[in-house]
Amino acid sequence: MLLQSFLNFSRRALFVFLLVSCSTSYSASNKAERRRAEEVLNLVSKDVQNNFYDPTLKGLDWSALTEQARQRIRSAEELGEMNGAISGLLYQLHDSHTVFIPQKRKIKAVYGFKAKPFANNIFVYQLDKDGPAAKAGLQLGDQIVGVNNINAVRDTFFDMMRYLTALDPRVELDLEISQQGSIHLVKVPATVIPQPPQYFFSYIETGHDSDAGKKFYDVKNYSDGILYLHIRTFMVPPIEIGGLTKPFKDSKTVVLDLRGNGGGDQQTMVDLMGQFTGETFDMAQSVSRKKSESLRVKPLSPRLTSPLFILVDSASASASEMFARSMQIHKRAVVIGDRTSGRVNAARFFWHNSGPDEDVEFGTEIAVSKVVMEDGQVLENRGLTPDELCLPTQPDLRGEKDPCLDHALAMARAAKDGQRVPAANP
């Protein structure tokens, strides 16, 4: 009960922050900006009202809340606060796939680190050697307990960082770091990089968009027929998956790494699953306002029958969570790692243009369907609990070690030899 109260407080704190965001942002405002922001609010509010999967909008008084957001826009001093008012309206639905997408940005703020939840703590797990965070004194394995005077907790961390670093980027991030029972402040200045106008909406981890240019998968062939496949995203055409798994046909065991995979195309995910099953089944129901549709899995070639071990973490979202949970339900795989993010509902994008300049185009991602797994479980705001809990320690992160991959490989070797290994020590 105490933990839930703390999480509810953190949600409220983040919501308040969205409404009264700090003025140290990159944009200025005037009366014309306010009028435009009100037009944007009207369109966004209406789109949500007409398309969100729950026609009752979870029992919220949407008209009253929209009017409150309007008043906050009218009292705002800069564009970041106006975007915060609109984002704050949608945030009250507590739905991972219902978010405001402001107009394109011509700059990118780079802070030089990545952090995410490990169980209920937030740790830095990647650091650019010569980036602003490293120069400011941030270290791998540092525990972040607050950012810009907002508590850093598992349930709201990604939303908070999405706002602070992508929707309305800060000139500086004030990171509260916990070390040996004391808190010290690390001020991380942003490096501002000009770029062609683009949106920031597909955003899970701090700086996750920096991975966009990488190949969407990695393959490694370990000894004795153990094959490792890391899929970073399902945001690729289904045809890419078929050719990807051909070398796995003769594998003895497979380790599938879905850590950091924020999801993507459901059909791509379904086609991959079809290669690990010999039966046709409905893995989930997609429930919208008007109908319920089955997400059907059919066996595909090449069929992979070797033991399967799946790695997940707090940044595994959407299609990657569904894949892991379905394989878990059918006892086709052992799932290893941390509880997943619980961001699963199916969404559509709704785009508008509020002026003659294409750079003021904006949009909204709206959850148009609720996903219910075949066992009746809803993963949204809950996530998947792995079969084997595995978490790196702070020394592991500082030493850039990967004990969870090591454990998955040990389990794969044992399965190949018909043995078992002890459970991971979280």
C-alpha positions as CSV (number, residue, x, y, z in Angstrom):
1,M,0.0,0.0,0.0
2,L,2.8,2.4,0.9
3,L,4.6,1.7,-2.5
4,Q,1.3,2.2,-4.4
5,S,0.8,5.5,-2.6
6,F,4.3,6.6,-3.5
7,L,3.8,5.7,-7.2
8,N,0.4,7.5,-7.2
9,F,2.2,10.6,-5.8
10,S,4.9,10.3,-8.4
11,R,2.3,10.2,-11.2
12,R,0.7,13.3,-9.8
13,A,4.0,15.0,-9.5
14,L,4.8,14.3,-13.1
15,F,1.4,15.5,-14.2
16,V,1.9,18.8,-12.3
17,F,5.3,19.1,-13.9
18,L,3.8,18.7,-17.4
19,L,1.5,21.6,-16.6
20,V,4.0,24.0,-15.2
21,S,7.2,23.0,-17.1
22,C,10.3,25.0,-16.5
23,S,11.0,28.0,-18.7
24,T,14.6,26.9,-19.5
25,S,13.5,25.5,-22.9
26,Y,14.4,26.4,-26.4
27,S,11.1,28.0,-27.6
28,A,9.5,31.4,-27.1
29,S,5.9,32.3,-27.0
30,N,3.5,35.1,-27.9
31,K,-0.2,35.7,-28.4
32,A,-0.2,34.0,-31.8
33,E,1.5,30.9,-30.2
34,R,-1.3,30.8,-27.6
35,R,-4.0,31.0,-30.2
36,R,-2.4,28.3,-32.2
37,A,-1.9,26.1,-29.1
38,E,-5.6,26.4,-28.3
39,E,-6.4,25.3,-31.9
40,V,-4.1,22.4,-31.4
41,L,-5.7,21.5,-28.1
42,N,-9.2,21.5,-29.7
43,L,-8.2,19.1,-32.4
44,V,-6.2,16.8,-30.1
45,S,-9.0,16.7,-27.5
46,K,-11.6,15.9,-30.2
47,D,-9.4,13.2,-31.8
48,V,-9.0,11.5,-28.4
49,Q,-12.7,11.8,-27.7
50,N,-13.6,10.2,-31.0
51,N,-11.0,7.5,-31.3
52,F,-9.8,6.3,-27.9
53,Y,-10.8,2.6,-27.4
54,D,-12.8,3.4,-24.3
55,P,-15.7,5.7,-25.3
56,T,-16.1,6.7,-21.6
57,L,-12.4,7.9,-21.6
58,K,-12.0,5.9,-18.4
59,G,-14.8,7.9,-16.7
60,L,-13.0,11.2,-17.0
61,D,-14.9,14.5,-17.4
62,W,-13.0,15.2,-20.7
63,S,-14.7,18.5,-21.4
64,A,-13.8,19.9,-18.0
65,L,-10.3,18.7,-18.3
66,T,-9.9,20.1,-21.8
67,E,-11.1,23.5,-20.5
68,Q,-8.5,23.3,-17.6
69,A,-5.8,22.7,-20.2
70,R,-7.1,25.7,-22.2
71,Q,-6.8,28.0,-19.2
72,R,-3.2,26.8,-18.6
73,I,-2.4,27.6,-22.2
74,R,-3.8,31.1,-21.8
75,S,-1.6,31.7,-18.7
76,A,1.5,30.1,-20.2
77,E,4.6,32.2,-20.9
78,E,6.3,30.0,-23.5
79,L,5.6,27.2,-25.9
80,G,7.0,24.4,-23.7
81,E,4.3,25.2,-21.1
82,M,1.6,25.1,-23.7
83,N,2.8,21.7,-25.0
84,G,2.9,20.6,-21.4
85,A,-0.7,21.5,-20.9
86,I,-1.8,19.5,-23.9
87,S,0.5,16.5,-23.0
88,G,-0.8,16.7,-19.4
89,L,-4.4,16.4,-20.6
90,L,-3.6,13.1,-22.4
91,Y,-1.4,11.9,-19.6
92,Q,-4.5,11.7,-17.3
93,L,-5.6,8.7,-19.4
94,H,-2.5,6.8,-18.2
95,D,-2.3,5.0,-21.5
96,S,1.2,4.3,-23.0
97,H,0.0,4.7,-26.6
98,T,-1.9,8.0,-26.2
99,V,0.5,10.9,-26.4
100,F,0.7,14.3,-28.0
101,I,3.2,14.8,-30.8
102,P,4.2,18.5,-31.1
103,Q,5.4,20.1,-34.3
104,K,8.7,19.1,-35.8
105,R,11.9,20.3,-34.2
106,K,14.9,21.7,-36.0
107,I,17.3,20.9,-33.2
108,K,18.2,17.8,-31.2
109,A,19.3,17.9,-27.6
110,V,22.0,15.4,-26.7
111,Y,22.9,14.6,-23.1
112,G,25.2,11.6,-23.6
113,F,23.8,8.9,-21.4
114,K,21.1,6.2,-21.2
115,A,19.2,5.2,-18.1
116,K,16.3,2.9,-17.4
117,P,14.6,1.1,-14.5
118,F,16.2,-2.1,-13.1
119,A,13.5,-3.5,-10.8
120,N,12.4,-0.3,-8.9
121,N,15.6,1.6,-9.3
122,I,16.9,3.8,-12.1
123,F,20.5,3.2,-13.2
124,V,22.8,4.7,-15.9
125,Y,23.8,1.8,-18.2
126,Q,25.3,3.6,-21.1
127,L,27.6,6.7,-21.2
128,D,29.1,8.5,-24.2
129,K,32.8,8.7,-23.3
130,D,33.3,12.3,-24.4
131,G,29.6,13.4,-24.0
132,P,28.2,16.1,-21.8
133,A,27.1,13.7,-19.1
134,A,30.5,12.1,-18.7
135,K,32.2,15.5,-18.6
136,A,29.7,16.5,-15.9
137,G,30.8,13.6,-13.7
138,L,28.0,11.1,-14.4
139,Q,29.2,7.4,-14.2
140,L,28.0,4.1,-15.4
141,G,25.9,2.4,-12.6
142,D,24.9,5.7,-11.0
143,Q,21.5,5.6,-9.4
144,I,19.2,8.4,-10.5
145,V,16.6,9.3,-7.9
146,G,15.4,12.6,-9.3
147,V,15.5,14.7,-12.5
148,N,14.8,18.4,-12.4
149,N,13.1,18.2,-9.0
150,I,10.8,15.3,-10.0
151,N,11.2,11.8,-8.4
152,A,12.7,9.2,-10.7
153,V,10.6,6.1,-10.3
154,R,9.9,3.1,-12.5
155,D,6.3,3.8,-13.5
156,T,6.9,7.3,-14.7
157,F,10.6,7.5,-15.7
158,F,10.2,7.0,-19.4
159,D,7.3,9.5,-19.6
160,M,9.3,12.1,-17.6
161,M,12.4,11.7,-19.8
162,R,10.4,11.8,-22.9
163,Y,9.1,15.1,-21.9
164,L,12.3,16.6,-20.6
165,T,14.6,15.5,-23.4
166,A,12.3,15.1,-26.5
167,L,9.0,17.0,-26.3
168,D,10.4,20.1,-24.5
169,P,14.2,19.6,-24.1
170,R,16.0,21.2,-21.2
171,V,19.0,23.3,-21.6
172,E,20.3,21.4,-18.6
173,L,19.3,18.3,-16.7
174,D,19.7,18.3,-13.0
175,L,20.3,14.7,-12.0
176,E,20.0,13.7,-8.3
177,I,22.4,10.8,-7.8
178,S,22.3,8.5,-4.8
179,Q,25.7,7.3,-3.5
180,Q,26.3,5.5,-0.2
181,G,23.2,7.0,1.4
182,S,23.7,10.6,0.3
183,I,22.4,12.6,-2.6
184,H,24.5,14.8,-4.9
185,L,23.6,16.8,-7.9
186,V,25.1,16.3,-11.4
187,K,24.2,19.1,-13.9
188,V,24.2,17.7,-17.4
189,P,24.2,20.5,-20.1
190,A,22.6,19.7,-23.4
191,T,24.6,19.6,-26.6
192,V,22.3,21.2,-29.2
193,I,22.6,19.8,-32.7
194,P,20.9,21.4,-35.7
195,Q,19.0,18.9,-37.9
196,P,16.3,18.7,-40.6
197,P,12.9,19.1,-39.0
198,Q,11.6,15.9,-37.5
199,Y,9.2,14.5,-34.9
200,F,10.0,12.9,-31.6
201,F,7.4,10.4,-30.6
202,S,8.8,6.8,-30.9
203,Y,10.8,7.2,-27.7
204,I,11.4,4.8,-24.9
205,E,14.8,5.1,-23.5
206,T,16.9,8.3,-22.9
207,G,18.5,9.0,-26.3
208,H,16.9,5.8,-27.8
209,D,16.6,7.6,-31.2
210,S,20.4,7.5,-31.4
211,D,20.1,3.8,-32.3
212,A,18.0,4.6,-35.4
213,G,20.9,4.1,-37.8
214,K,21.9,0.7,-36.4
215,K,21.0,-2.6,-38.0
216,F,17.7,-3.8,-36.5
217,Y,19.3,-7.1,-35.4
218,D,22.5,-8.8,-34.3
219,V,23.3,-12.5,-34.7
220,K,26.1,-14.4,-33.0
221,N,26.9,-18.1,-33.3
222,Y,28.2,-19.5,-30.0
223,S,29.8,-22.9,-29.7
224,D,27.9,-26.2,-29.8
225,G,25.0,-24.9,-31.9
226,I,23.8,-22.1,-29.5
227,L,22.6,-19.1,-31.6
228,Y,22.0,-15.6,-30.3
229,L,19.6,-13.2,-32.0
230,H,19.1,-9.6,-30.7
231,I,16.1,-7.9,-32.3
232,R,16.1,-4.1,-31.5
233,T,12.8,-3.4,-33.1
234,F,9.8,-4.9,-34.9
235,M,9.5,-1.8,-36.9
236,V,10.5,-3.6,-40.1
237,P,8.6,-5.3,-42.9
238,P,7.6,-8.9,-42.1
239,I,9.6,-10.2,-45.0
240,E,12.8,-9.2,-43.2
241,I,12.1,-11.8,-40.5
242,G,11.9,-14.8,-42.8
243,G,15.4,-14.5,-44.2
244,L,16.8,-13.5,-40.8
245,T,16.0,-16.9,-39.1
246,K,17.1,-19.3,-41.9
247,P,20.5,-19.9,-40.3
248,F,18.7,-20.9,-37.1
249,K,17.1,-24.0,-38.6
250,D,19.8,-26.4,-37.3
251,S,20.5,-24.6,-34.0
252,K,20.6,-26.7,-30.8
253,T,19.2,-23.8,-28.7
254,V,18.3,-20.1,-29.4
255,V,18.7,-17.1,-27.2
256,L,16.4,-14.3,-28.4
257,D,17.2,-10.9,-26.9
258,L,14.3,-8.4,-26.9
259,R,15.8,-6.1,-24.3
260,G,15.2,-2.5,-25.3
261,N,12.8,-3.5,-28.1
262,G,10.0,-1.0,-28.0
263,G,7.8,-2.9,-30.4
264,G,6.7,-2.0,-33.9
265,D,4.7,-3.9,-36.6
266,Q,2.4,-6.6,-35.0
267,Q,2.5,-8.7,-38.2
268,T,6.3,-8.8,-38.1
269,M,6.1,-10.0,-34.6
270,V,3.4,-12.6,-35.4
271,D,5.4,-13.9,-38.4
272,L,8.5,-14.4,-36.1
273,M,6.3,-16.2,-33.6
274,G,5.0,-18.5,-36.4
275,Q,8.5,-19.9,-36.9
276,F,8.6,-21.0,-33.2
277,T,5.3,-22.9,-33.2
278,G,3.7,-25.9,-34.9
279,E,0.1,-24.9,-34.3
280,T,-2.4,-22.2,-35.3
281,F,-3.7,-20.1,-32.4
282,D,-5.1,-16.7,-31.5
283,M,-2.5,-15.1,-29.3
284,A,-4.6,-12.0,-28.4
285,Q,-7.7,-10.0,-29.0
286,S,-7.6,-6.4,-30.1
287,V,-10.7,-4.8,-28.6
288,S,-11.8,-1.5,-30.1
289,R,-15.0,0.6,-29.7
290,K,-16.8,-1.3,-32.5
291,K,-15.3,-4.8,-32.6
292,S,-12.9,-7.4,-31.3
293,E,-10.3,-8.9,-33.7
294,S,-8.1,-11.9,-33.2
295,L,-4.4,-11.7,-33.7
296,R,-3.8,-15.1,-35.2
297,V,-0.5,-17.0,-35.3
298,K,0.1,-19.6,-38.0
299,P,3.1,-21.9,-38.4
300,L,5.7,-20.6,-40.9
301,S,8.9,-22.0,-42.4
302,P,11.6,-22.4,-41.4
303,R,10.1,-23.9,-38.2
304,L,12.5,-23.6,-35.3
305,T,12.0,-26.4,-32.7
306,S,15.0,-26.0,-30.5
307,P,14.7,-24.7,-26.9
308,L,14.1,-21.0,-26.7
309,F,15.3,-18.5,-24.1
310,I,14.0,-14.9,-24.3
311,L,15.7,-11.9,-22.6
312,V,13.5,-8.9,-21.6
313,D,13.9,-5.8,-19.6
314,S,12.0,-2.6,-18.5
315,A,12.3,-1.2,-22.0
316,S,10.8,-4.2,-23.7
317,A,7.5,-2.9,-24.9
318,S,4.4,-3.5,-27.0
319,A,5.0,-6.3,-29.6
320,S,8.1,-7.6,-27.8
321,E,6.1,-8.0,-24.6
322,M,3.3,-9.8,-26.4
323,F,5.8,-12.1,-28.1
324,A,7.5,-13.1,-24.8
325,R,4.2,-13.5,-23.0
326,S,2.7,-15.7,-25.7
327,M,5.7,-17.9,-25.8
328,Q,5.5,-18.1,-22.0
329,I,1.8,-19.0,-22.0
330,H,2.5,-21.9,-24.4
331,K,5.6,-23.0,-22.4
332,R,7.6,-22.6,-25.6
333,A,10.3,-20.5,-24.0
334,V,11.9,-19.5,-20.7
335,V,11.7,-15.7,-20.2
336,I,14.6,-14.1,-18.4
337,G,15.2,-10.6,-17.1
338,D,13.2,-7.8,-15.6
339,R,9.5,-7.0,-15.6
340,T,8.6,-5.4,-19.0
341,S,7.3,-1.9,-19.5
342,G,3.6,-2.6,-19.8
343,R,3.1,-0.5,-22.9
344,V,1.0,-2.7,-25.1
345,N,-2.2,-1.2,-26.5
346,A,-2.6,-0.8,-30.3
347,A,-2.5,2.7,-31.6
348,R,-3.0,4.9,-34.7
349,F,-1.5,8.3,-35.5
350,F,-3.7,11.3,-36.3
351,W,-2.1,14.2,-38.0
352,H,-3.1,17.9,-38.5
353,N,-1.7,21.1,-39.9
354,S,-2.4,24.2,-37.9
355,G,-0.9,26.6,-40.4
356,P,0.5,27.2,-43.9
357,D,4.1,26.1,-42.8
358,E,4.5,22.3,-42.9
359,D,6.8,22.6,-39.9
360,V,3.8,23.3,-37.6
361,E,2.2,20.0,-38.4
362,F,1.4,18.1,-35.2
363,G,-0.3,14.9,-34.3
364,T,-1.5,12.5,-31.6
365,E,-0.8,8.8,-31.1
366,I,-4.1,7.3,-29.7
367,A,-4.7,3.8,-28.4
368,V,-7.6,2.7,-30.6
369,S,-7.6,-0.9,-29.2
370,K,-7.0,-2.6,-25.9
371,V,-4.9,-5.8,-26.3
372,V,-6.1,-8.8,-24.2
373,M,-3.8,-11.8,-24.3
374,E,-5.3,-15.3,-24.9
375,D,-5.3,-16.1,-21.2
376,G,-7.4,-13.0,-20.5
377,Q,-4.5,-11.0,-19.1
378,V,-4.0,-7.3,-20.0
379,L,-0.3,-6.3,-20.1
380,E,-0.9,-2.6,-20.3
381,N,0.3,-0.8,-17.2
382,R,1.3,-4.2,-15.8
383,G,4.0,-5.7,-17.9
384,L,5.2,-9.3,-18.2
385,T,6.8,-11.0,-15.2
386,P,9.7,-13.2,-16.4
387,D,10.2,-16.8,-15.4
388,E,13.7,-16.0,-14.2
389,L,14.3,-12.7,-12.6
390,C,17.7,-11.4,-13.6
391,L,19.1,-7.9,-12.8
392,P,22.6,-6.6,-13.2
393,T,24.2,-5.0,-10.1
394,Q,25.8,-1.6,-10.0
395,P,29.3,-3.2,-10.2
396,D,28.0,-5.1,-13.3
397,L,26.9,-1.9,-14.9
398,R,30.1,0.0,-14.0
399,G,32.1,-2.9,-15.5
400,E,29.9,-3.1,-18.6
401,K,29.1,-6.8,-17.8
402,D,26.0,-8.6,-18.9
403,P,25.2,-11.2,-16.3
404,C,21.7,-11.8,-17.7
405,L,23.0,-12.8,-21.1
406,D,25.6,-15.0,-19.4
407,H,22.8,-16.7,-17.4
408,A,20.7,-17.2,-20.6
409,L,23.6,-18.8,-22.4
410,A,24.2,-21.0,-19.4
411,M,20.6,-22.1,-19.4
412,A,20.8,-22.7,-23.2
413,R,23.9,-24.9,-22.8
414,A,22.3,-26.9,-20.0
415,A,19.1,-27.4,-22.0
416,K,21.2,-28.7,-24.9
417,D,22.8,-31.2,-22.6
418,G,19.5,-32.1,-20.8
419,Q,20.5,-30.4,-17.6
420,R,19.4,-27.4,-15.5
421,V,21.3,-24.5,-14.0
422,P,20.6,-22.6,-10.8
423,A,18.2,-19.6,-11.0
424,A,19.8,-16.2,-11.6
425,N,20.6,-14.2,-8.5
426,P,18.9,-10.8,-8.8
